Amino acid sequence: MAKILRLENVHFGFSSVDRDEVDKLLYFNSNTGVLRVYILEQPCKVPFGISKSDLNSLLGGVIARDGLDIKELRIIHNQPIVNAYSSPFKIFLDITMECQLRCLFCLSEVRDGISAFLSISIIKKIAKEIKKLGVMYVKIGGGDPILHPNFLEILEILHSAGCFISMSTNSMIMTQKIADIFLKFNVKTSISIEGLEKTDDYLRTPGHFQKAITALEILKGAGVNVVLRTTLLRQNLGEVSGLIDLARNKGVKIKFSYCRPAGRAIHNRMLPGKEDAIEYLEAIRHINKPENLPCVLMDEGMMLNQPLDISKTLLRGRMCGAANRSMHIDAFGRISPCIFLGPTFSSGVIYEEGSIIDFWSGRMGNKFQAARYIRQPVECDDCERICNNECPANRFYFWGNFDKQDPNCLRFATRERQLLLDRKEKKK
């Protein structure tokens, strides 16, 4: 188990930073995945390489507020980065492109004839840098990560780096042995299910729904931290209520996520657009019903009623984490702020052209800096919601630029819903 304290100097929107100034403390426990944020009332000068005793003299009152003991903490104090945190909070790490399925909405567009595995030597380098930089979360993806021939070794390597591991699986391979290993390395696991049985089997493969339920029961029975996960698609918006009931009956939570413009989700017209605003908002209302909230997880942008202090808990200059809190490394080793921003923002190959911090800091190209300067649409400037029109990739896909609102935006969808209702009324 690792407990770290990251010292951060975050100046979103400024062209320069005072390099040894700290305005936030981030406490992270890799065993629980819990992140606590301490926002200093006044920025404090903290020299690089400061001893724990001197740091305790400066900030001991803040550190001890929740009973933290500085002796137990590993201190991370990286050089600050303009418009971003000093290193990623989270790395999305695709370790293979192998998958048994050819799902109609596959965002990775896994297909025959494409095979890729990140090598153990590369993963060891990534893990070493993760530990040094204080990266807190790694989301393992693919393909189905379990198909990597060194999958269990990869879990051990990443676990030893002191990060919290999560992953999604298509459920086609799940055994008691795998579940026990997930428990050993505290892997938070998402079981992907894209609708009730008929819809899920259509979108994935016949029989997948029952495979997913079996995998869920194996993992839950083993004590693994497991959730259901559903991507909101045009084809499943009407099944949200039934999926919530399924999660409730199985005693787990269900995470709803937006579909993104990538892979076969584009080719097969899976992304909800403005023409789906009525069904989309009805699904969002079901997700937000008070009786459903105890078993639902969702992105902040889906919240109909956002907590008053959400701006503090989000830790963000904007909701989208690409390039300011997160990055993506694919199974070919290609690194980018976000896979959904497409090849324009692909920055190079990890450890052939640079390290994680080389790309993050801008020493290798300017793609990360460019992503950081994508601003929210003008229509969002007077909005009180904390989402800042969340997904630049969605905006570019639907409109061909970053200037208009994401159709997932609740204000945008509400306006489009009313237009659709007005048109229906005129046709009567």
Order of alpha helices (4+ residues) and beta strands (2+ residues): beta-beta-beta-alpha-beta-beta-alpha-beta-alpha-beta-alpha-beta-alpha-alpha-beta-alpha-beta-alpha-alpha-beta-alpha-beta-beta-beta-alpha-alpha-alpha-alpha
